[in-house]
Amino acid sequence: MQFMLIRTDNDDRAATADPQAVLDDLLRRLPGGPGAAADAPRAPALALAFAPDAEALRLTLWPGGEAVTSGPFPSAERLPAGFAVFEAPSRATALAWLRDHLPVSAAGTATLELRETGCPGGCAGIPPGAAGGDACYAILLRSDAGTERDAIPPQEKLDRLNAFNAIHAAAGTLLAGDGLKSTARGARVRVANGGASVIDGPFAEAKELIAGFWMIRAPSIEAALDWARTLPYPTGPEVDVEIRRVALIAPLGASTASADAPDRLREDASVRAEQLDAALRAELAPQPAWDRP
């Protein structure tokens, strides 16, 4: 199973968090070192930290209109500081690992949210690709009542999304992406004053939760915004996304050069085949008038 660990700072530090400190903190809490137990979660496939939210944008789409809001955002609105994607045999294993690897927190508090990845209905994720020296941005899809009940979008929407992802992944623009299942399958670990408490989902504040992400190459945040406008979101027609500059990405060599690399390559090939098959079906599917091309 694959999981995402999302770090959120709970106080005013969320607007000014040091990306290197955020990334280091995430990596300390995850496996990957030599000699790890056989049943331990695998090294992260992707780990990143965001730039401060002063550089962020929020995009709201609805039939026939849109609104764009620039950061910084109110401190009361919890924002992700970074996340890591990793594999584990089960939620229980992932949560146990997290509990056992909680270094003493510095001043302030932080929340670590454990979420199971995957799109209801089975849309194909995008295995992480190398970013090189290009600027990267993440488009974070905000949750709503539908995503929090794991509502399955119509198949034609999933087909169009898979086709869109396949085209942009092949072009080298789309570097990674996946959905997140509802918080009913998740948990939170709150770290404060050197201690930690675990809270099982579901969580009530849907508008502050993430339902999926895309990570892209783009020359500027304005270009990333334009790209986000074209996404055929499966949760539409009303959509809220947050566009964040990726400040740091952890080296991925440890996860791609491991002994299970051939299996991962086969999995990647299977994903690509699924997307190409979806692209053929999507060509024949009618597109509602509100959809962006």
Secondary structure, DSSP 4 states (H G I P E B T S, - for coil): -EEEEEEEE-SGGGGT--HHHHHHHHHHTS--STT--TTSPPPPSEEEEEPPGGG-EEEEEETTEEEEEESP--TTS--EEEEEEEE-S-HHHHHHHHHHT-PPP-SSEEEEEEEEB--TT-PPPB-----TTS-EEEEEEEP-HHHHTTPPPPHHHHHHHHHHHHHHHHTT-EEEEEEB--GGG-EEEEEETTEEEEEESP-S-GGGSEEEEEEEE-SSHHHHHHHHHH---TT-SSEEEEEEEEEEE---HHHHSSTTHHHHHHHHHHHHHHHHHHHHHHHHS---TT---
